[in-house]
Amino acid sequence: MKVTLERINDSKHFKGSNDEGQTLELSGDGNAVGPMQSVLMAAAGCSTIDIVMILEKMRQPLDDIKVEVEGTRREEIPRVFTDIHLHYICYGDLKENKVKQAIDMSLEKYCSVSLMLDKAAKVTSSYEIVNPPNG
């Protein structure tokens, strides 16, 4: 795996790209996602892809999913994360035990990003299921 980071302007604004030409902007000046924010997004993205795939295999009717991630960082430099909490909001007529199992499988076995972060920070999760309205 290889990515390239290029400076966009004379400030702290950069564009990262992969071999397929897909890009992501990062910034240290507030003009794009900050690098540490992108770490939280990566944990959410990696685990959510797993969860969607696992729920599909379990034949669970997932209509949508959203993740809210909170990270707590040390005050001292380096300001690494000490705690990361992922809250999954799953939409659909889902069985609670299946949602919990999918999240646990992702965070404990499959999600490379959260497993890597778990070596430096306490990674926790919670979830809620929003059922479709009856009608």
C-alpha positions as CSV (number, residue, x, y, z in Angstrom):
1,M,0.0,0.0,0.0
2,K,1.3,3.4,-0.9
3,V,-0.2,6.9,-0.7
4,T,1.2,10.3,-1.6
5,L,0.7,13.6,0.2
6,E,1.1,16.9,-1.7
7,R,0.9,20.4,-0.5
8,I,-2.1,22.3,-2.0
9,N,-1.1,25.9,-1.2
10,D,1.5,27.8,0.9
11,S,-0.4,27.0,4.1
12,K,-1.0,23.7,5.9
13,H,-3.4,22.3,3.4
14,F,-2.6,19.0,1.7
15,K,-4.1,16.4,-0.7
16,G,-3.5,12.8,-0.1
17,S,-4.0,10.3,-3.0
18,N,-3.7,6.6,-3.6
19,D,-2.6,4.6,-6.6
20,E,-6.2,4.6,-8.0
21,G,-6.3,8.4,-8.0
22,Q,-8.8,8.8,-5.2
23,T,-8.1,11.8,-2.9
24,L,-8.6,13.1,0.6
25,E,-7.8,16.6,1.8
26,L,-6.2,17.2,5.1
27,S,-5.4,20.4,6.9
28,G,-3.7,21.8,10.0
29,D,-5.3,25.2,9.5
30,G,-9.0,24.3,9.6
31,N,-9.6,24.3,5.8
32,A,-10.1,20.6,5.6
33,V,-10.3,17.6,7.9
34,G,-7.5,17.5,10.5
35,P,-5.2,14.4,10.6
36,M,-6.5,13.3,14.0
37,Q,-10.1,13.7,12.9
38,S,-9.3,11.5,9.9
39,V,-8.0,8.8,12.3
40,L,-11.5,8.8,14.0
41,M,-13.1,8.7,10.6
42,A,-10.9,5.8,9.5
43,A,-11.9,3.8,12.6
44,A,-15.6,4.5,11.9
45,G,-15.3,3.7,8.2
46,C,-13.3,0.5,8.7
47,S,-15.6,-0.9,11.3
48,T,-18.8,0.2,9.6
49,I,-17.8,-1.6,6.4
50,D,-17.3,-4.7,8.4
51,I,-20.6,-4.3,10.2
52,V,-22.6,-3.8,7.0
53,M,-21.0,-6.9,5.5
54,I,-21.6,-9.0,8.6
55,L,-25.2,-7.9,8.9
56,E,-25.8,-8.8,5.2
57,K,-24.4,-12.3,5.8
58,M,-26.7,-12.6,8.8
59,R,-29.6,-11.5,6.6
60,Q,-30.4,-8.5,8.7
61,P,-32.4,-5.8,6.9
62,L,-30.1,-2.8,7.6
63,D,-31.6,0.3,6.0
64,D,-28.9,2.7,7.0
65,I,-26.1,3.2,9.6
66,K,-24.4,6.2,11.1
67,V,-21.5,6.4,13.5
68,E,-20.7,9.1,16.0
69,V,-17.1,8.9,17.2
70,E,-15.6,10.8,20.1
71,G,-11.9,10.8,20.8
72,T,-10.1,12.1,23.9
73,R,-6.5,13.2,23.6
74,R,-3.8,13.7,26.1
75,E,-3.0,17.3,27.1
76,E,0.7,16.7,26.8
77,I,2.6,16.4,23.5
78,P,2.4,14.0,21.7
79,R,-1.4,14.5,21.9
80,V,-2.3,10.9,21.2
81,F,-5.8,9.5,21.8
82,T,-6.3,8.0,25.2
83,D,-10.0,7.0,24.6
84,I,-12.0,6.5,21.5
85,H,-15.8,5.8,21.6
86,L,-17.8,4.7,18.6
87,H,-21.6,5.0,18.8
88,Y,-23.4,3.1,16.0
89,I,-26.9,4.1,15.0
90,C,-28.4,1.3,13.0
91,Y,-31.7,1.8,11.1
92,G,-33.9,-1.1,10.2
93,D,-35.9,-4.0,11.6
94,L,-32.8,-5.6,13.2
95,K,-32.3,-8.2,15.9
96,E,-30.4,-6.6,18.8
97,N,-28.2,-9.7,19.4
98,K,-27.2,-9.7,15.7
99,V,-26.2,-6.0,15.8
100,K,-24.2,-6.5,18.9
101,Q,-22.5,-9.5,17.5
102,A,-21.6,-7.7,14.2
103,I,-20.1,-4.8,16.1
104,D,-18.1,-7.0,18.5
105,M,-16.8,-9.1,15.6
106,S,-15.6,-6.0,13.8
107,L,-13.9,-4.3,16.7
108,E,-12.4,-7.5,18.2
109,K,-11.4,-9.4,15.0
110,Y,-11.7,-7.7,11.6
111,C,-11.3,-3.9,11.8
112,S,-7.6,-3.3,11.3
113,V,-7.9,0.4,12.2
114,S,-9.6,0.0,15.5
115,L,-7.4,-3.0,16.5
116,M,-4.3,-0.9,15.7
117,L,-5.7,2.1,17.7
118,D,-6.6,-0.3,20.6
119,K,-2.9,-0.7,21.2
120,A,-2.6,3.0,22.2
121,A,-6.1,4.0,23.3
122,K,-9.1,2.5,25.0
123,V,-11.6,1.7,22.2
124,T,-15.2,1.3,23.4
125,S,-18.5,1.1,21.5
126,S,-22.3,1.5,22.0
127,Y,-25.2,1.2,19.6
128,E,-28.8,1.9,19.2
129,I,-31.4,0.5,16.8
130,V,-33.9,2.8,15.1
131,N,-36.8,0.6,13.8
132,P,-38.8,1.7,10.9
133,P,-42.2,3.3,11.8
134,N,-45.1,0.9,11.7
135,G,-47.4,1.6,8.8
